[in-house]
Amino acid sequence: MRVLEVQGETEVARWLRDLADEIERGVADVDGHHVEVSATLRAVVEFPDDSEGGEVTLLDIHLEHPTPKNWALTELIQSLAHPGD
């Protein structure tokens, strides 16, 4: 997993606009690594209940691959115990 971090209102806003443009094209470029964006992409944004409660200091964005199937716990343990098999 790659992690990108930007700070400051201007930098965060610029990065979000760039990410939005890439998502519209269907491919996000994450630190030189191309990630295809699914047509079924969805976004969830959580806001504090109390709008008077202070400043927002963190916006967390995850681009994740959906798992093709649910892993059985024993199958997952076996897979992790024998990497590369």
N, C-alpha and C positions, 0 to 999 in steps of 0.2 A: 504494500500500500504506500502511496506517495502522499505526503502532506505538504500543502502550500499554506503559508500564513502571510497576511498583509495587515498592516496597522494604519489607523488614521481614517477619518471619514472619507477623504478624497480617494485614497488608495483602495479602500474596501469598495466604494461605489464604482470605481473604474474597473476593478477586477470582476465585480458582479455583472457589469454591462458586457465585458468581454466574454464571460462565461455564458451569458444569455445569448449572445450572437453565435457562439460555438454550438450551443444546444440547438438553436434554430437550424443550423447547417447539418446537425445530426452526428457530429464528431467533436468531442472536446479534446483539446490539446493540453494535457496535464504534464507540465515540466518536460516537454519533448516526447511524451508518451501519448499516443492517440487512443481515445476511448470512444467506442461507438455508443450513441445514445438511442435507446429504444423508443419506439413510437408510443409505448405505454408508460413513458416517464411520468412520474407524479412528484409533487413537492408538498412538503408539510412545513409550515412555519408556525412556531409557537411564540405567542406574545405574553408578557406578564399580564395577569388579571388586573392589576392596579396600574393604570396609566400614569398616575401621579407618584408612583413609587420610586422614581429615580431613573438613572440612565441605563440603557442597554449596553453591556460591555462585551457580549459574545454572540456571534452568529455562527452556528455550526452547520456545515453543509456536507452531506455524504453522497457520493456517487457509488452505488454498490451493484455488484452482479447478483441477480436473483439466483438462488440455488435451484437447480433443475428438479430436485426431489428432496424430500425430507430425509435426512440421514438417520439411520438407526444408531443409537448410542454405541452399541458394540461395534458396528461397522466403522463408525468414526474413530473410535479408539484404535481399532486394528489398522486403519489407514495411517493414523498418526504414528503408530508404533513401527511401521515398516515403510518409511518414505521412499518413493521411487519404484515401488513394486507395481 
